[in-house]
Amino acid sequence: MLFDDRAVREVPNRLGYTRTVAVTAAARAQSVPPVVAAALAWLMPGAGHLLLGKRQKGVVFLLAIPAMFALGLMLDGRMFPFDFSQPLTGLAAVAARGVGLPAITAGFLGLGGGVVTAASYEYGNTFVIVAGLLNALVALDAFDVASGRK
């Protein structure tokens, strides 16, 4: 099954023979430190859940959040500068960088300048900011899963 939350592992028994044992996502989640899962989930949306064995969630996050961020940039959304003299601009900058690697890549490529006169400017800003905030929630969820709270 493509989205099965189980994996297999070879385990030796008392007699020295190995046998194939199913490893559940819960067992895999306990072996990953929560901070590592959260950091990986922030860096690349969905990667923390994939590491924890939550394949369906991981694939959905891996596709949806960067797509939302890219759509925001295509709609002439802006990657706001870190200017905390204007608090809302500073908060928008923090939120937009919450996407992780896609935001870092967009910054290096010079994307996200925003065109204030474009009809879609506000929609683009909304997509960029919401993608970052959603990824922050995804990183917190990965932390909770790895901690055993979920």
Helices and strands as residue ranges (DSSP letters): E 6-12, E 18-24, H 25-30, H 34-43, H 47-51, H 55-74, H 87-96, G 97-99, H 101-108, H 121-147
